[in-house]
Amino acid sequence: MSFYYDPITSFDRLFGDAFAAQVCVRASAPSTGDRHGTSQRDSYRPRLDLYESKDTNTVTAVFELPGLTSDGVAIDVHQNRLTVSGEAAAPDSTEEEKSFVVCERRAGKFSRALQLPFGTKPEDVKAKMENGILTITFPKTSPEQEAKRIAIQ
């Protein structure tokens, strides 16, 4: 099983994290667009760890979704793509109440998609959420996909 690595995303995150502490986009402030035409306050990509277990033949995706509950997150499987989406609300405050020096928390809509192994059934995907950490587990390969040795007669 292989997962697609997008180096542009890592490069964007490097610069986004470096400059996020210097610029805080408030809901009342005009949004600053990125190279995809979306604003920083309108969308973001939650952090993701992805690992596999050869012992249990599973892949586990762990998403950081601080401040969210399971009601605020949607998980969909369509054409072998698992999509996690939702929206993190901005904290309620007025400009007079807080004068930010550093603003690193993100708010807005998010969506992450993972390619599932061919033949993965939606009922094989298991998810649980605890303290803002979403853990999704699915089989690495199905029994139908495992290599079978053919005896030569």
N, CA, C and O atoms as a GROMACS GRO file, in nm:
protein
  612
    1MET      N    1   0.085  -0.117   0.000
    1MET     CA    2   0.000   0.000   0.000
    1MET      C    3   0.089   0.123   0.000
    1MET      O    4   0.188   0.128   0.073
    2SER      N    5   0.056   0.219  -0.080
    2SER     CA    6   0.135   0.341  -0.082
    2SER      C    7   0.043   0.461  -0.069
    2SER      O    8  -0.070   0.461  -0.116
    3PHE      N    9   0.096   0.564  -0.004
    3PHE     CA   10   0.024   0.688   0.013
    3PHE      C   11   0.096   0.796  -0.064
    3PHE      O   12   0.219   0.798  -0.070
    4TYR      N   13   0.020   0.885  -0.122
    4TYR     CA   14   0.076   0.992  -0.202
    4TYR      C   15   0.128   1.102  -0.110
    4TYR      O   16   0.057   1.151  -0.023
    5TYR      N   17   0.253   1.141  -0.132
    5TYR     CA   18   0.314   1.249  -0.055
    5TYR      C   19   0.318   1.373  -0.143
    5TYR      O   20   0.371   1.369  -0.254
    6ASP      N   21   0.265   1.481  -0.094
    6ASP     CA   22   0.262   1.606  -0.168
    6ASP      C   23   0.361   1.703  -0.106
    6ASP      O   24   0.331   1.760  -0.001
    7PRO      N   25   0.478   1.725  -0.167
    7PRO     CA   26   0.578   1.814  -0.106
    7PRO      C   27   0.534   1.959  -0.101
    7PRO      O   28   0.581   2.035  -0.016
    8ILE      N   29   0.445   2.001  -0.190
    8ILE     CA   30   0.397   2.139  -0.190
    8ILE      C   31   0.320   2.168  -0.061
    8ILE      O   32   0.331   2.278  -0.006
    9THR      N   33   0.242   2.071  -0.014
    9THR     CA   34   0.167   2.090   0.110
    9THR      C   35   0.262   2.112   0.226
    9THR      O   36   0.238   2.199   0.310
   10SER      N   37   0.370   2.034   0.234
   10SER     CA   38   0.467   2.052   0.341
   10SER      C   39   0.535   2.188   0.331
   10SER      O   40   0.559   2.254   0.433
   11PHE      N   41   0.564   2.230   0.211
   11PHE     CA   42   0.627   2.361   0.189
   11PHE      C   43   0.532   2.473   0.230
   11PHE      O   44   0.573   2.569   0.295
   12ASP      N   45   0.404   2.461   0.192
   12ASP     CA   46   0.304   2.561   0.231
   12ASP      C   47   0.289   2.566   0.383
   12ASP      O   48   0.279   2.673   0.442
   13ARG      N   49   0.289   2.448   0.447
   13ARG     CA   50   0.274   2.444   0.592
   13ARG      C   51   0.395   2.507   0.660
   13ARG      O   52   0.381   2.574   0.762
   14LEU      N   53   0.515   2.485   0.605
   14LEU     CA   54   0.636   2.544   0.662
   14LEU      C   55   0.624   2.695   0.669
   14LEU      O   56   0.648   2.755   0.773
   15PHE      N   57   0.586   2.757   0.558
   15PHE     CA   58   0.572   2.901   0.556
   15PHE      C   59   0.449   2.948   0.633
   15PHE      O   60   0.452   3.053   0.696
   16GLY      N   61   0.342   2.871   0.627
   16GLY     CA   62   0.221   2.908   0.701
   16GLY      C   63   0.245   2.910   0.850
   16GLY      O   64   0.201   3.002   0.919
   17ASP      N   65   0.316   2.809   0.902
   17ASP     CA   66   0.346   2.804   1.044
   17ASP      C   67   0.445   2.913   1.084
   17ASP      O   68   0.434   2.970   1.193
   18ALA      N   69   0.541   2.943   0.996
   18ALA     CA   70   0.640   3.045   1.028
   18ALA      C   71   0.578   3.183   1.039
   18ALA      O   72   0.618   3.262   1.125
   19PHE      N   73   0.481   3.213   0.955
   19PHE     CA   74   0.423   3.346   0.954
   19PHE      C   75   0.293   3.357   1.032
   19PHE      O   76   0.241   3.467   1.051
   20ALA      N   77   0.238   3.244   1.078
   20ALA     CA   78   0.111   3.247   1.151
   20ALA      C   79   0.123   3.324   1.281
   20ALA      O   80   0.028   3.390   1.324
   21ALA      N   81   0.239   3.316   1.345
   21ALA     CA   82   0.258   3.386   1.472
   21ALA      C   83   0.267   3.537   1.452
   21ALA      O   84   0.242   3.613   1.545
   22GLN      N   85   0.302   3.581   1.333
   22GLN     CA   86   0.316   3.724   1.308
   22GLN      C   87   0.187   3.789   1.262
   22GLN      O   88   0.166   3.908   1.284
   23VAL      N   89   0.101   3.711   1.199
   23VAL     CA   90  -0.022   3.766   1.144
   23VAL      C   91  -0.140   3.690   1.203
   23VAL      O   92  -0.144   3.567   1.195
   24CYS      N   93  -0.232   3.761   1.260
   24CYS     CA   94  -0.353   3.698   1.313
   24CYS      C   95  -0.471   3.747   1.232
   24CYS      O   96  -0.500   3.867   1.231
   25VAL      N   97  -0.538   3.657   1.163
   25VAL     CA   98  -0.653   3.694   1.082
   25VAL      C   99  -0.776   3.685   1.169
   25VAL      O  100  -0.815   3.576   1.212
   26ARG      N  101  -0.837   3.796   1.194
   26ARG     CA  102  -0.956   3.803   1.277
   26ARG      C  103  -1.079   3.797   1.188
   26ARG      O  104  -1.072   3.828   1.069
   27ALA      N  105  -1.190   3.757   1.244
   27ALA     CA  106  -1.313   3.748   1.166
   27ALA      C  107  -1.355   3.884   1.111
   27ALA      O  108  -1.417   3.891   1.005
   28SER      N  109  -1.321   3.992   1.182
   28SER     CA  110  -1.360   4.125   1.137
   28SER      C  111  -1.259   4.185   1.039
   28SER      O  112  -1.288   4.284   0.972
   29ALA      N  113  -1.140   4.125   1.030
   29ALA     CA  114  -1.036   4.178   0.943
   29ALA      C  115  -1.052   4.120   0.803
   29ALA      O  116  -1.106   4.011   0.788
   30PRO      N  117  -1.005   4.193   0.701
   30PRO     CA  118  -1.010   4.135   0.567
   30PRO      C  119  -0.920   4.013   0.559
   30PRO      O  120  -0.813   4.009   0.619
   31SER      N  121  -0.965   3.915   0.483
   31SER     CA  122  -0.888   3.791   0.476
   31SER      C  123  -0.772   3.805   0.380
   31SER      O  124  -0.778   3.881   0.283
   32THR      N  125  -0.665   3.731   0.409
   32THR     CA  126  -0.550   3.728   0.321
   32THR      C  127  -0.554   3.598   0.244
   32THR      O  128  -0.561   3.491   0.305
   33GLY      N  129  -0.550   3.604   0.115
   33GLY     CA  130  -0.563   3.483   0.034
   33GLY      C  131  -0.433   3.409   0.022
   33GLY      O  132  -0.325   3.469   0.027
   34ASP      N  133  -0.441   3.278   0.005
   34ASP     CA  134  -0.322   3.200  -0.023
   34ASP      C  135  -0.319   3.170  -0.173
   34ASP      O  136  -0.400   3.223  -0.249
   35ARG      N  137  -0.226   3.087  -0.213
   35ARG     CA  138  -0.209   3.063  -0.356
   35ARG      C  139  -0.324   2.984  -0.419
   35ARG      O  140  -0.333   2.976  -0.541
   36HIS      N  141  -0.411   2.926  -0.337
   36HIS     CA  142  -0.525   2.852  -0.389
   36HIS      C  143  -0.651   2.937  -0.393
   36HIS      O  144  -0.757   2.888  -0.434
   37GLY      N  145  -0.643   3.063  -0.351
   37GLY     CA  146  -0.757   3.150  -0.356
   37GLY      C  147  -0.850   3.140  -0.236
   37GLY      O  148  -0.958   3.198  -0.237
   38THR      N  149  -0.808   3.067  -0.132
   38THR     CA  150  -0.888   3.061  -0.011
   38THR      C  151  -0.821   3.144   0.096
   38THR      O  152  -0.700   3.164   0.092
   39SER      N  153  -0.897   3.191   0.191
   39SER     CA  154  -0.838   3.273   0.296
   39SER      C  155  -0.799   3.187   0.414
   39SER      O  156  -0.852   3.077   0.432
   40GLN      N  157  -0.707   3.238   0.494
   40GLN     CA  158  -0.657   3.164   0.608
   40GLN      C  159  -0.766   3.138   0.710
   40GLN      O  160  -0.767   3.034   0.774
   41ARG      N  161  -0.860   3.232   0.725
   41ARG     CA  162  -0.964   3.212   0.825
   41ARG      C  163  -1.075   3.123   0.773
   41ARG      O  164  -1.154   3.071   0.853
   42ASP      N  165  -1.085   3.104   0.642
   42ASP     CA  166  -1.193   3.025   0.584
   42ASP      C  167  -1.166   2.876   0.583
   42ASP      O  168  -1.259   2.796   0.585
   43SER      N  169  -1.039   2.836   0.580
   43SER     CA  170  -1.008   2.693   0.576
   43SER      C  171  -0.869   2.668   0.631
   43SER      O  172  -0.784   2.756   0.633
   44TYR      N  173  -0.848   2.545   0.675
   44TYR     CA  174  -0.716   2.502   0.722
   44TYR      C  175  -0.707   2.351   0.712
   44TYR      O  176  -0.808   2.284   0.690
   45ARG      N  177  -0.588   2.298   0.728
   45ARG     CA  178  -0.566   2.154   0.721
   45ARG      C  179  -0.523   2.106   0.860
   45ARG      O  180  -0.414   2.141   0.906
   46PRO      N  181  -0.607   2.027   0.927
   46PRO     CA  182  -0.566   1.976   1.058
   46PRO      C  183  -0.447   1.881   1.044
   46PRO      O  184  -0.430   1.814   0.943
   47ARG      N  185  -0.366   1.878   1.146
   47ARG     CA  186  -0.248   1.791   1.145
   47ARG      C  187  -0.290   1.644   1.149
   47ARG      O  188  -0.393   1.608   1.206
   48LEU      N  189  -0.209   1.561   1.085
   48LEU     CA  190  -0.241   1.420   1.067
   48LEU      C  191  -0.116   1.336   1.087
   48LEU      O  192  -0.010   1.368   1.034
   49ASP      N  193  -0.129   1.228   1.162
   49ASP     CA  194  -0.027   1.124   1.171
   49ASP      C  195  -0.087   0.999   1.111
   49ASP      O  196  -0.203   0.966   1.136
   50LEU      N  197  -0.009   0.929   1.031
   50LEU     CA  198  -0.057   0.809   0.964
   50LEU      C  199   0.046   0.700   0.986
   50LEU      O  200   0.163   0.717   0.953
   51TYR      N  201   0.003   0.588   1.042
   51TYR     CA  202   0.096   0.478   1.062
   51TYR      C  203   0.027   0.345   1.040
   51TYR      O  204  -0.096   0.336   1.044
   52GLU      N  205   0.107   0.244   1.016
   52GLU     CA  206   0.051   0.112   0.989
   52GLU      C  207   0.108   0.010   1.086
   52GLU      O  208   0.220   0.024   1.135
   53SER      N  209   0.029  -0.092   1.111
   53SER     CA  210   0.070  -0.201   1.199
   53SER      C  211   0.072  -0.330   1.117
   53SER      O  212  -0.031  -0.374   1.066
   54LYS      N  213   0.189  -0.389   1.106
   54LYS     CA  214   0.199  -0.514   1.031
   54LYS      C  215   0.139  -0.630   1.111
   54LYS      O  216   0.091  -0.727   1.053
   55ASP      N  217   0.140  -0.618   1.245
   55ASP     CA  218   0.085  -0.725   1.329
   55ASP      C  219  -0.065  -0.739   1.310
   55ASP      O  220  -0.116  -0.850   1.299
   56THR      N  221  -0.136  -0.626   1.307
   56THR     CA  222  -0.282  -0.631   1.295
   56THR      C  223  -0.331  -0.602   1.154
   56THR      O  224  -0.451  -0.604   1.128
   57ASN      N  225  -0.238  -0.576   1.061
   57ASN     CA  226  -0.270  -0.548   0.921
   57ASN      C  227  -0.367  -0.429   0.909
   57ASN      O  228  -0.464  -0.432   0.832
   58THR      N  229  -0.338  -0.323   0.987
   58THR     CA  230  -0.425  -0.205   0.984
   58THR      C  231  -0.343  -0.079   0.961
   58THR      O  232  -0.221  -0.075   0.983
   59VAL      N  233  -0.412   0.024   0.916
   59VAL     CA  234  -0.356   0.158   0.902
   59VAL      C  235  -0.436   0.247   0.996
   59VAL      O  236  -0.559   0.237   1.002
   60THR      N  237  -0.368   0.334   1.070
   60THR     CA  238  -0.434   0.424   1.163
   60THR      C  239  -0.400   0.567   1.129
   60THR      O  240  -0.282   0.603   1.114
   61ALA      N  241  -0.502   0.649   1.116
   61ALA     CA  242  -0.486   0.793   1.092
   61ALA      C  243  -0.531   0.865   1.218
   61ALA      O  244  -0.640   0.841   1.268
   62VAL      N  245  -0.446   0.954   1.268
   62VAL     CA  246  -0.477   1.029   1.389
   62VAL      C  247  -0.477   1.178   1.353
   62VAL      O  248  -0.377   1.232   1.306
   63PHE      N  249  -0.592   1.243   1.374
   63PHE     CA  250  -0.610   1.384   1.341
   63PHE      C  251  -0.616   1.466   1.469
   63PHE      O  252  -0.679   1.425   1.566
   64GLU      N  253  -0.550   1.583   1.469
   64GLU     CA  254  -0.562   1.678   1.579
   64GLU      C  255  -0.676   1.773   1.548
   64GLU      O  256  -0.669   1.850   1.451
   65LEU      N  257  -0.782   1.769   1.628
   65LEU     CA  258  -0.897   1.856   1.610
   65LEU      C  259  -0.933   1.920   1.744
   65LEU      O  260  -1.039   1.892   1.799
   66PRO      N  261  -0.846   2.005   1.797
   66PRO     CA  262  -0.870   2.060   1.930
   66PRO      C  263  -0.998   2.143   1.936
   66PRO      O  264  -1.028   2.220   1.845
   67GLY      N  265  -1.071   2.125   2.044
   67GLY     CA  266  -1.194   2.200   2.066
   67GLY      C  267  -1.316   2.145   1.996
   67GLY      O  268  -1.426   2.198   2.014
   68LEU      N  269  -1.300   2.040   1.916
   68LEU     CA  270  -1.414   1.983   1.844
   68LEU      C  271  -1.463   1.856   1.913
   68LEU      O  272  -1.388   1.787   1.981
   69THR      N  273  -1.591   1.828   1.892
   69THR     CA  274  -1.649   1.703   1.939
   69THR      C  275  -1.686   1.620   1.816
   69THR      O  276  -1.677   1.667   1.703
   70SER      N  277  -1.728   1.497   1.840
   70SER     CA  278  -1.764   1.410   1.728
   70SER      C  279  -1.882   1.464   1.648
   70SER      O  280  -1.897   1.432   1.530
   71ASP      N  281  -1.967   1.547   1.711
   71ASP     CA  282  -2.080   1.605   1.639
   71ASP      C  283  -2.036   1.707   1.534
   71ASP      O  284  -2.109   1.730   1.437
   72GLY      N  285  -1.920   1.768   1.551
   72GLY     CA  286  -1.873   1.870   1.459
   72GLY      C  287  -1.783   1.818   1.348
   72GLY      O  288  -1.725   1.896   1.273
   73VAL      N  289  -1.770   1.685   1.338
   73VAL     CA  290  -1.681   1.624   1.240
   73VAL      C  291  -1.759   1.524   1.156
   73VAL      O  292  -1.838   1.446   1.209
   74ALA      N  293  -1.739   1.527   1.025
   74ALA     CA  294  -1.802   1.431   0.934
   74ALA      C  295  -1.694   1.344   0.870
   74ALA      O  296  -1.589   1.394   0.830
   75ILE      N  297  -1.721   1.215   0.862
   75ILE     CA  298  -1.631   1.120   0.797
   75ILE      C  299  -1.709   1.051   0.687
   75ILE      O  300  -1.812   0.988   0.713
   76ASP      N  301  -1.661   1.064   0.564
   76ASP     CA  302  -1.728   1.004   0.449
   76ASP      C  303  -1.632   0.914   0.373
   76ASP      O  304  -1.512   0.942   0.366
   77VAL      N  305  -1.686   0.806   0.317
   77VAL     CA  306  -1.610   0.718   0.228
   77VAL      C  307  -1.683   0.716   0.096
   77VAL      O  308  -1.800   0.679   0.089
   78HIS      N  309  -1.612   0.756  -0.011
   78HIS     CA  310  -1.671   0.758  -0.144
   78HIS      C  311  -1.562   0.725  -0.246
   78HIS      O  312  -1.460   0.794  -0.252
   79GLN      N  313  -1.583   0.622  -0.324
   79GLN     CA  314  -1.489   0.578  -0.427
   79GLN      C  315  -1.348   0.560  -0.371
   79GLN      O  316  -1.251   0.613  -0.424
   80ASN      N  317  -1.339   0.484  -0.263
   80ASN     CA  318  -1.212   0.452  -0.198
   80ASN      C  319  -1.136   0.573  -0.146
   80ASN      O  320  -1.014   0.567  -0.132
   81ARG      N  321  -1.206   0.683  -0.118
   81ARG     CA  322  -1.145   0.800  -0.055
   81ARG      C  323  -1.216   0.828   0.076
   81ARG      O  324  -1.339   0.840   0.080
   82LEU      N  325  -1.139   0.837   0.181
   82LEU     CA  326  -1.191   0.871   0.312
   82LEU      C  327  -1.172   1.021   0.331
   82LEU      O  328  -1.060   1.071   0.320
   83THR      N  329  -1.280   1.092   0.360
   83THR     CA  330  -1.273   1.237   0.378
   83THR      C  331  -1.319   1.273   0.517
   83THR      O  332  -1.428   1.234   0.560
   84VAL      N  333  -1.236   1.349   0.588
   84VAL     CA  334  -1.270   1.401   0.720
   84VAL      C  335  -1.290   1.550   0.703
   84VAL      O  336  -1.202   1.620   0.654
   85SER      N  337  -1.407   1.600   0.743
   85SER     CA  338  -1.435   1.743   0.726
   85SER      C  339  -1.513   1.795   0.845
   85SER      O  340  -1.568   1.719   0.924
   86GLY      N  341  -1.517   1.926   0.856
   86GLY     CA  342  -1.590   1.990   0.965
   86GLY      C  343  -1.560   2.138   0.969
   86GLY      O  344  -1.507   2.195   0.873
   87GLU      N  345  -1.593   2.199   1.081
   87GLU     CA  346  -1.568   2.342   1.097
   87GLU      C  347  -1.538   2.372   1.243
   87GLU      O  348  -1.610   2.331   1.333
   88ALA      N  349  -1.428   2.445   1.264
   88ALA     CA  350  -1.390   2.490   1.397
   88ALA      C  351  -1.433   2.635   1.411
   88ALA      O  352  -1.392   2.720   1.332
   89ALA      N  353  -1.514   2.662   1.511
   89ALA     CA  354  -1.565   2.797   1.531
   89ALA      C  355  -1.458   2.887   1.591
   89ALA      O  356  -1.377   2.844   1.673
   90ALA      N  357  -1.461   3.012   1.550
   90ALA     CA  358  -1.370   3.111   1.606
   90ALA      C  359  -1.415   3.146   1.747
   90ALA      O  360  -1.536   3.149   1.773
   91PRO      N  361  -1.322   3.172   1.838
   91PRO     CA  362  -1.363   3.208   1.973
   91PRO      C  363  -1.438   3.341   1.973
   91PRO      O  364  -1.404   3.432   1.896
   92ASP      N  365  -1.538   3.353   2.059
   92ASP     CA  366  -1.615   3.477   2.069
   92ASP      C  367  -1.534   3.581   2.145
   92ASP      O  368  -1.499   3.561   2.261
   93SER      N  369  -1.505   3.690   2.079
   93SER     CA  370  -1.436   3.801   2.144
   93SER      C  371  -1.451   3.924   2.056
   93SER      O  372  -1.477   3.915   1.936
   94THR      N  373  -1.435   4.036   2.119
   94THR     CA  374  -1.438   4.162   2.042
   94THR      C  375  -1.298   4.219   2.037
   94THR      O  376  -1.212   4.182   2.117
   95GLU      N  377  -1.276   4.306   1.945
   95GLU     CA  378  -1.144   4.367   1.927
   95GLU      C  379  -1.098   4.441   2.052
   95GLU      O  380  -0.979   4.443   2.082
   96GLU      N  381  -1.192   4.502   2.125
   96GLU     CA  382  -1.155   4.576   2.245
   96GLU      C  383  -1.110   4.483   2.358
   96GLU      O  384  -1.025   4.520   2.439
   97GLU      N  385  -1.168   4.363   2.362
   97GLU     CA  386  -1.136   4.270   2.470
   97GLU      C  387  -0.994   4.218   2.461
   97GLU      O  388  -0.925   4.208   2.562
   98LYS      N  389  -0.949   4.185   2.339
   98LYS     CA  390  -0.819   4.122   2.323
   98LYS      C  391  -0.737   4.195   2.218
   98LYS      O  392  -0.786   4.227   2.109
   99SER      N  393  -0.616   4.220   2.253
   99SER     CA  394  -0.522   4.276   2.157
   99SER      C  395  -0.413   4.171   2.140
   99SER      O  396  -0.320   4.163   2.220
  100PHE      N  397  -0.425   4.089   2.035
  100PHE     CA  398  -0.337   3.975   2.016
  100PHE      C  399  -0.194   4.017   1.990
  100PHE      O  400  -0.168   4.109   1.912
  101VAL      N  401  -0.102   3.950   2.056
  101VAL     CA  402   0.039   3.962   2.027
  101VAL      C  403   0.080   3.844   1.940
  101VAL      O  404   0.156   3.859   1.844
  102VAL      N  405   0.029   3.726   1.974
  102VAL     CA  406   0.049   3.604   1.897
  102VAL      C  407  -0.087   3.537   1.882
  102VAL      O  408  -0.161   3.522   1.979
  103CYS      N  409  -0.118   3.496   1.761
  103CYS     CA  410  -0.245   3.428   1.736
  103CYS      C  411  -0.216   3.305   1.651
  103CYS      O  412  -0.192   3.317   1.531
  104GLU      N  413  -0.218   3.186   1.712
  104GLU     CA  414  -0.184   3.064   1.640
  104GLU      C  415  -0.302   2.970   1.621
  104GLU      O  416  -0.295   2.880   1.537
  105ARG      N  417  -0.410   2.989   1.694
  105ARG     CA  418  -0.525   2.899   1.680
  105ARG      C  419  -0.594   2.925   1.547
  105ARG      O  420  -0.608   3.040   1.504
  106ARG      N  421  -0.638   2.819   1.485
  106ARG     CA  422  -0.705   2.829   1.355
  106ARG      C  423  -0.854   2.807   1.371
  106ARG      O  424  -0.898   2.733   1.459
  107ALA      N  425  -0.930   2.872   1.286
  107ALA     CA  426  -1.076   2.854   1.285
  107ALA      C  427  -1.120   2.850   1.140
  107ALA      O  428  -1.053   2.903   1.051
  108GLY      N  429  -1.233   2.788   1.117
  108GLY     CA  430  -1.288   2.780   0.982
  108GLY      C  431  -1.314   2.637   0.942
  108GLY      O  432  -1.308   2.545   1.025
  109LYS      N  433  -1.344   2.618   0.816
  109LYS     CA  434  -1.373   2.485   0.763
  109LYS      C  435  -1.243   2.411   0.735
  109LYS      O  436  -1.140   2.471   0.704
  110PHE      N  437  -1.251   2.279   0.746
  110PHE     CA  438  -1.136   2.196   0.712
  110PHE      C  439  -1.182   2.071   0.641
  110PHE      O  440  -1.298   2.029   0.652
  111SER      N  441  -1.091   2.012   0.567
  111SER     CA  442  -1.117   1.887   0.498
  111SER      C  443  -0.984   1.820   0.467
  111SER      O  444  -0.892   1.883   0.417
  112ARG      N  445  -0.975   1.692   0.497
  112ARG     CA  446  -0.858   1.611   0.463
  112ARG      C  447  -0.909   1.484   0.398
  112ARG      O  448  -1.010   1.427   0.442
  113ALA      N  449  -0.842   1.438   0.295
  113ALA     CA  450  -0.882   1.316   0.226
  113ALA      C  451  -0.764   1.219   0.220
  113ALA      O  452  -0.650   1.259   0.201
  114LEU      N  453  -0.795   1.091   0.238
  114LEU     CA  454  -0.696   0.984   0.228
  114LEU      C  455  -0.745   0.881   0.129
  114LEU      O  456  -0.864   0.849   0.124
  115GLN      N  457  -0.654   0.828   0.052
  115GLN     CA  458  -0.687   0.720  -0.040
  115GLN      C  459  -0.688   0.590   0.039
  115GLN      O  460  -0.588   0.555   0.103
  116LEU      N  461  -0.798   0.518   0.035
  116LEU     CA  462  -0.808   0.390   0.103
  116LEU      C  463  -0.757   0.279   0.011
  116LEU      O  464  -0.759   0.294  -0.111
  117PRO      N  465  -0.710   0.168   0.069
  117PRO     CA  466  -0.670   0.055  -0.015
  117PRO      C  467  -0.789   0.006  -0.096
  117PRO      O  468  -0.903   0.010  -0.050
  118PHE      N  469  -0.762  -0.040  -0.218
  118PHE     CA  470  -0.868  -0.090  -0.304
  118PHE      C  471  -0.942  -0.202  -0.234
  118PHE      O  472  -0.881  -0.291  -0.176
  119GLY      N  473  -1.074  -0.198  -0.241
  119GLY     CA  474  -1.156  -0.303  -0.183
  119GLY      C  475  -1.195  -0.279  -0.038
  119GLY      O  476  -1.265  -0.362   0.020
  120THR      N  477  -1.152  -0.168   0.022
  120THR     CA  478  -1.191  -0.140   0.160
  120THR      C  479  -1.339  -0.104   0.165
  120THR      O  480  -1.384  -0.014   0.094
  121LYS      N  481  -1.412  -0.173   0.249
  121LYS     CA  482  -1.555  -0.147   0.263
  121LYS      C  483  -1.575  -0.041   0.371
  121LYS      O  484  -1.501  -0.039   0.470
  122PRO      N  485  -1.674   0.048   0.354
  122PRO     CA  486  -1.698   0.151   0.455
  122PRO      C  487  -1.721   0.094   0.595
  122PRO      O  488  -1.684   0.157   0.694
  123GLU      N  489  -1.781  -0.024   0.605
  123GLU     CA  490  -1.805  -0.082   0.737
  123GLU      C  491  -1.676  -0.131   0.804
  123GLU      O  492  -1.676  -0.159   0.924
  124ASP      N  493  -1.565  -0.142   0.726
  124ASP     CA  494  -1.436  -0.181   0.784
  124ASP      C  495  -1.363  -0.063   0.846
  124ASP      O  496  -1.265  -0.083   0.917
  125VAL      N  497  -1.410   0.059   0.822
  125VAL     CA  498  -1.346   0.179   0.875
  125VAL      C  499  -1.405   0.208   1.012
  125VAL      O  500  -1.526   0.220   1.028
  126LYS      N  501  -1.318   0.218   1.113
  126LYS     CA  502  -1.360   0.244   1.251
  126LYS      C  503  -1.304   0.379   1.295
  126LYS      O  504  -1.189   0.411   1.265
  127ALA      N  505  -1.386   0.457   1.366
  127ALA     CA  506  -1.343   0.589   1.412
  127ALA      C  507  -1.384   0.611   1.557
  127ALA      O  508  -1.490   0.566   1.600
  128LYS      N  509  -1.298   0.681   1.630
  128LYS     CA  510  -1.333   0.723   1.766
  128LYS      C  511  -1.268   0.859   1.790
  128LYS      O  512  -1.162   0.890   1.734
  129MET      N  513  -1.332   0.937   1.874
  129MET     CA  514  -1.281   1.071   1.904
  129MET      C  515  -1.277   1.090   2.055
  129MET      O  516  -1.374   1.062   2.125
  130GLU      N  517  -1.163   1.138   2.103
  130GLU     CA  518  -1.146   1.159   2.246
  130GLU      C  519  -1.054   1.278   2.267
  130GLU      O  520  -0.941   1.280   2.218
  131ASN      N  521  -1.101   1.377   2.341
  131ASN     CA  522  -1.023   1.497   2.376
  131ASN      C  523  -0.965   1.567   2.254
  131ASN      O  524  -0.849   1.609   2.257
  132GLY      N  525  -1.042   1.580   2.147
  132GLY     CA  526  -0.997   1.650   2.028
  132GLY      C  527  -0.904   1.571   1.938
  132GLY      O  528  -0.848   1.626   1.843
  133ILE      N  529  -0.887   1.443   1.966
  133ILE     CA  530  -0.803   1.355   1.884
  133ILE      C  531  -0.895   1.254   1.816
  133ILE      O  532  -0.960   1.173   1.883
  134LEU      N  533  -0.900   1.260   1.683
  134LEU     CA  534  -0.980   1.166   1.604
  134LEU      C  535  -0.889   1.055   1.554
  134LEU      O  536  -0.789   1.082   1.488
  135THR      N  537  -0.924   0.931   1.586
  135THR     CA  538  -0.847   0.815   1.544
  135THR      C  539  -0.933   0.731   1.451
  135THR      O  540  -1.042   0.687   1.487
  136ILE      N  541  -0.883   0.709   1.330
  136ILE     CA  542  -0.954   0.629   1.229
  136ILE      C  543  -0.864   0.511   1.194
  136ILE      O  544  -0.746   0.528   1.162
  137THR      N  545  -0.922   0.391   1.198
  137THR     CA  546  -0.847   0.269   1.167
  137THR      C  547  -0.919   0.195   1.056
  137THR      O  548  -1.041   0.183   1.056
  138PHE      N  549  -0.840   0.145   0.961
  138PHE     CA  550  -0.896   0.066   0.852
  138PHE      C  551  -0.796  -0.041   0.812
  138PHE      O  552  -0.676  -0.024   0.836
  139PRO      N  553  -0.841  -0.151   0.750
  139PRO     CA  554  -0.750  -0.258   0.713
  139PRO      C  555  -0.655  -0.215   0.602
  139PRO      O  556  -0.692  -0.143   0.509
  140LYS      N  557  -0.531  -0.261   0.614
  140LYS     CA  558  -0.431  -0.230   0.512
  140LYS      C  559  -0.462  -0.304   0.383
  140LYS      O  560  -0.456  -0.246   0.274
  141THR      N  561  -0.493  -0.430   0.396
  141THR     CA  562  -0.537  -0.510   0.281
  141THR      C  563  -0.651  -0.598   0.325
  141THR      O  564  -0.657  -0.640   0.441
  142SER      N  565  -0.741  -0.625   0.235
  142SER     CA  566  -0.852  -0.714   0.267
  142SER      C  567  -0.808  -0.858   0.239
  142SER      O  568  -0.711  -0.879   0.166
  143PRO      N  569  -0.878  -0.956   0.296
  143PRO     CA  570  -0.841  -1.096   0.272
  143PRO      C  571  -0.841  -1.131   0.123
  143PRO      O  572  -0.764  -1.216   0.079
  144GLU      N  573  -0.928  -1.065   0.046
  144GLU     CA  574  -0.933  -1.093  -0.098
  144GLU      C  575  -0.808  -1.044  -0.170
  144GLU      O  576  -0.774  -1.096  -0.276
  145GLN      N  577  -0.740  -0.944  -0.113
  145GLN     CA  578  -0.624  -0.885  -0.180
  145GLN      C  579  -0.492  -0.951  -0.143
  145GLN      O  580  -0.392  -0.932  -0.212
  146GLU      N  581  -0.491  -1.028  -0.036
  146GLU     CA  582  -0.367  -1.089   0.008
  146GLU      C  583  -0.314  -1.185  -0.098
  146GLU      O  584  -0.390  -1.252  -0.168
  147ALA      N  585  -0.182  -1.191  -0.108
  147ALA     CA  586  -0.119  -1.278  -0.206
  147ALA      C  587  -0.145  -1.425  -0.169
  147ALA      O  588  -0.138  -1.464  -0.053
  148LYS      N  589  -0.174  -1.502  -0.271
  148LYS     CA  590  -0.196  -1.645  -0.250
  148LYS      C  591  -0.098  -1.722  -0.340
  148LYS      O  592  -0.080  -1.690  -0.457
  149ARG      N  593  -0.039  -1.822  -0.282
  149ARG     CA  594   0.059  -1.903  -0.354
  149ARG      C  595  -0.016  -2.010  -0.433
  149ARG      O  596  -0.107  -2.075  -0.382
  150ILE      N  597   0.023  -2.026  -0.557
  150ILE     CA  598  -0.035  -2.128  -0.644
  150ILE      C  599   0.064  -2.242  -0.659
  150ILE      O  600   0.179  -2.222  -0.697
  151ALA      N  601   0.017  -2.360  -0.628
  151ALA     CA  602   0.103  -2.478  -0.641
  151ALA      C  603   0.118  -2.518  -0.787
  151ALA      O  604   0.021  -2.518  -0.863
  152ILE      N  605   0.239  -2.551  -0.824
  152ILE     CA  606   0.266  -2.595  -0.961
  152ILE      C  607   0.250  -2.746  -0.965
  152ILE      O  608   0.304  -2.818  -0.881
  153GLN      N  609   0.174  -2.794  -1.064
  153GLN     CA  610   0.150  -2.939  -1.075
  153GLN      C  611   0.244  -3.002  -1.174
  153GLN      O  612   0.238  -3.123  -1.196
   0.00000   0.00000   0.00000
